Amino acid sequence: MKVSELNSVGFCCVQNKFEDAEITGGYTSDLLSDVMGNLKDGQVLITIQAHKNTIAVASLSGALAVIFCHGRSVTPDVLEAAADEGIALFSTSDNQFDATVTLAHSLR
């Protein structure tokens, strides 16, 4: 599955300046130090942490996209940082468990 296809499985694209690469997996966490230690290149981060530091950690970890759960709003500075790093941003009203399950089923 490619990043652009996340939109077709129910995630709403909120920042679309990214390379449409193949997703290799996902990682769900709100603890950014945990994300830094465990998220792998090519994965999608699922979190409720909708702030600029999340984008920095996602970039350092090689994330292709970030999915913000619980309908978290994305501020202009987060949008700008993600565009600068080429990281796609998506949002969902789902909780993290449901978003993770949706992504996992979509990757099979």
One Martini backbone bead per residue (centre of mass of N, CA, C, O) as a GRO file, in nm:
protein
  108
    1MET     BB    1   0.097   0.036   0.021
    2LYS     BB    2   0.036   0.364  -0.026
    3VAL     BB    3   0.005   0.667   0.108
    4SER     BB    4  -0.241   0.766  -0.072
    5GLU     BB    5  -0.429   0.515   0.030
    6LEU     BB    6  -0.522   0.612   0.313
    7ASN     BB    7  -0.772   0.765   0.216
    8SER     BB    8  -0.934   0.494   0.117
    9VAL     BB    9  -0.945   0.386   0.445
   10GLY     BB   10  -1.031   0.675   0.622
   11PHE     BB   11  -0.810   0.883   0.590
   12CYS     BB   12  -0.735   1.228   0.629
   13CYS     BB   13  -0.587   1.450   0.431
   14VAL     BB   14  -0.372   1.744   0.545
   15GLN     BB   15  -0.090   1.664   0.389
   16ASN     BB   16   0.042   1.649   0.034
   17LYS     BB   17   0.374   1.679   0.068
   18PHE     BB   18   0.479   1.382  -0.081
   19GLU     BB   19   0.603   1.074  -0.109
   20ASP     BB   20   0.472   0.788  -0.284
   21ALA     BB   21   0.522   0.539  -0.084
   22GLU     BB   22   0.585   0.240   0.056
   23ILE     BB   23   0.444   0.072   0.313
   24THR     BB   24   0.588  -0.129   0.591
   25GLY     BB   25   0.425   0.005   0.841
   26GLY     BB   26   0.358   0.046   1.198
   27TYR     BB   27   0.325   0.292   1.477
   28THR     BB   28   0.214   0.311   1.825
   29SER     BB   29   0.250   0.635   1.988
   30ASP     BB   30   0.316   0.907   2.249
   31LEU     BB   31   0.617   0.844   2.299
   32LEU     BB   32   0.884   0.984   2.151
   33SER     BB   33   1.115   0.798   2.253
   34ASP     BB   34   0.980   0.541   2.150
   35VAL     BB   35   0.970   0.615   1.856
   36MET     BB   36   1.278   0.654   1.813
   37GLY     BB   37   1.338   0.339   1.897
   38ASN     BB   38   1.098   0.186   1.687
   39LEU     BB   39   1.068   0.331   1.439
   40LYS     BB   40   1.065   0.273   1.094
   41ASP     BB   41   1.135   0.280   0.793
   42GLY     BB   42   0.826   0.332   0.618
   43GLN     BB   43   0.641   0.418   0.837
   44VAL     BB   44   0.354   0.471   1.046
   45LEU     BB   45   0.231   0.713   1.262
   46ILE     BB   46   0.036   0.667   1.562
   47THR     BB   47  -0.135   0.954   1.717
   48ILE     BB   48  -0.200   1.246   1.949
   49GLN     BB   49   0.065   1.414   1.878
   50ALA     BB   50  -0.008   1.749   1.758
   51HIS     BB   51   0.313   1.839   1.698
   52LYS     BB   52   0.625   1.940   1.600
   53ASN     BB   53   0.790   1.712   1.744
   54THR     BB   54   0.663   1.479   1.588
   55ILE     BB   55   0.792   1.550   1.316
   56ALA     BB   56   1.086   1.527   1.400
   57VAL     BB   57   1.071   1.229   1.485
   58ALA     BB   58   0.962   1.115   1.221
   59SER     BB   59   1.204   1.202   1.052
   60LEU     BB   60   1.432   1.055   1.213
   61SER     BB   61   1.269   0.765   1.170
   62GLY     BB   62   1.131   0.749   0.865
   63ALA     BB   63   0.859   0.853   0.821
   64LEU     BB   64   0.585   0.891   0.593
   65ALA     BB   65   0.359   0.914   0.825
   66VAL     BB   66   0.083   1.075   1.003
   67ILE     BB   67  -0.164   0.979   1.248
   68PHE     BB   68  -0.431   1.155   1.382
   69CYS     BB   69  -0.625   1.119   1.655
   70HIS     BB   70  -0.933   1.225   1.775
   71GLY     BB   71  -0.943   1.487   1.586
   72ARG     BB   72  -0.693   1.632   1.569
   73SER     BB   73  -0.556   1.927   1.527
   74VAL     BB   74  -0.375   2.118   1.279
   75THR     BB   75  -0.125   2.325   1.269
   76PRO     BB   76   0.064   2.528   1.074
   77ASP     BB   77   0.345   2.434   1.186
   78VAL     BB   78   0.296   2.133   1.125
   79LEU     BB   79   0.245   2.154   0.824
   80GLU     BB   80   0.517   2.281   0.753
   81ALA     BB   81   0.706   2.064   0.867
   82ALA     BB   82   0.597   1.831   0.695
   83ALA     BB   83   0.654   1.955   0.418
   84ASP     BB   84   0.963   1.989   0.462
   85GLU     BB   85   0.988   1.657   0.517
   86GLY     BB   86   0.771   1.480   0.351
   87ILE     BB   87   0.517   1.439   0.544
   88ALA     BB   88   0.236   1.287   0.588
   89LEU     BB   89  -0.103   1.388   0.677
   90PHE     BB   90  -0.343   1.249   0.905
   91SER     BB   91  -0.688   1.196   0.997
   92THR     BB   92  -0.898   1.089   1.283
   93SER     BB   93  -1.170   0.987   1.494
   94ASP     BB   94  -1.027   0.765   1.586
   95ASN     BB   95  -0.872   0.561   1.770
   96GLN     BB   96  -0.578   0.397   1.799
   97PHE     BB   97  -0.677   0.112   1.771
   98ASP     BB   98  -0.852   0.144   1.513
   99ALA     BB   99  -0.628   0.264   1.335
  100THR     BB  100  -0.438   0.022   1.356
  101VAL     BB  101  -0.627  -0.190   1.239
  102THR     BB  102  -0.673  -0.056   0.967
  103LEU     BB  103  -0.380  -0.057   0.877
  104ALA     BB  104  -0.321  -0.358   0.906
  105HIS     BB  105  -0.540  -0.457   0.703
  106SER     BB  106  -0.430  -0.282   0.459
  107LEU     BB  107  -0.134  -0.434   0.452
  108ARG     BB  108  -0.243  -0.739   0.362
   0.00000   0.00000   0.00000
